[in-house]
Amino acid sequence: MRRWIGRLGVLAILVAAVMILRATIFRPAPVSVDVFAVERGRVENTVVNSRAGTVESRLRAEMSPGIAGLVAAIPVKKGERVKRGQTLLRLDDDEHRANATLAERSVEAARASEREACLASERAERDLQRARGLFDRKLISDQDLDAAETLANTTQAECSAATARARQADAALAVARATLAKTVMKAPFDGVVLEIEADVGEWISPSPPGLTLPTVLDLIAPEALYVSAPIDEADVRELRAGQPARITLDAFRGQEFDARVDYVASFVRTQAQQNRTLTVEAVLLAAELPANFLPGLSADIEVILDARDDVLRVPTYALLEGDRVLVVEGDRLVSRQVSVGLQNWRFAELLDGLNEGERVVTSLDRPEVVEGARVVVEKTIR
């Protein structure tokens, strides 16, 4: 009997030793986790574009002189800011200036001929009135009166024809001056020169009939920039003009630009093998933008549908399936059910289930981060 009692005592000591070893030397190392302390702040409900959008300008002019000619001067450079009315390009104008001068002389000659013909018409009209008086007193014959009337009508017609020729000369002068004006290309608005596709001494050739001349200078107004982007059809009912928005660009990482939705397309666009989308445009509200914030850059629109300030929030990526989170209590992870309100890709509003300051695990991409795991906090996310 004593022998069995001794054996049981030894067994108990061995079991206790194993448990102590498991709890000390062979105890699993705690899992390092990142946490976020539940805080108060702003939470938004937003919609973002389904594919990258593009920076556009409501004032953009792809310009050409409109006539063929030899480039005589380009007094601006690519990237230069210009004012409305400033000369951007000049063609050699010798021929067109000579044509305008010739048209001016033609006008002078036509006006002189008009004055001569109309003076003759006035004289013939006076002679006709005298002839009628003489005819009434039986002093001239019917043939003399007919001759006076014919002369008056003829000179009146010549006066009208001379007036028409003078107007025709005026029109020809206007055409010549308009053509001469096309040799000087001026900025239609304040802007920035994006591209110059011509050189001094280069001949700009006319295009085939029905086609315009190729663009030789591209001008945009940076102050009239907006972003156009497609948004999935599932969000159509949420969108309307006037909603606040944010613009982000790969070219300006870490920066956000305030904007406002000012256009929502009235039709859904369909493209092969892609979701149906709705085009949305948002204007930038900043008075000044970076110098290299230019049309053509890819950009994203985040439309703010609703927002609440001073509410409890956690990062959206800290939420597990079924609106659960893992909370650090002591050195263990505990699963907690929460109620969620507004949310977007950044933050989710907490209506119930957590208190301010409680630490929620955000590093959920490792299989060992599970309920009941022993953990040590490596970093607190801000």
Buried (B, 14 or more C-beta within 10 A) or exposed (E): EEEEEEEEEEEEEEEEEEEEEEEEEEEEEBBBBBBBBBEEEBBBBBBBBBBBBEBBBEBBBBBBBBBEBBBBEBEBEEEEEBEEEBBBBBBBBEBBBEBBEEBBEBBEEBBEBBBEBBEBBBEBBEBBEEBEEBBEEEEBEEEEBEBBBEBBBEBBEBBBEBBEBBEEBBEBBEEBBEBBBBBBBBBBBBBBBBEBEBEEEEEBEEEEEEEEBEBBBBBBBBBBBBBBBBBBBEBBEBBEEEBBBBBBBEBBEEEEBEBBBBEBBEEBEEEEEEBBBBBBBBBBEEEEBEEEBBBEBBBBBBBBBEBBEEBBBBBBBBBBEEBBBBBBEEEBBEEBEBEBBBBBEBBBBBEEBBEEEBBBBBBBEEEEBEEEBBBEBEEEBE
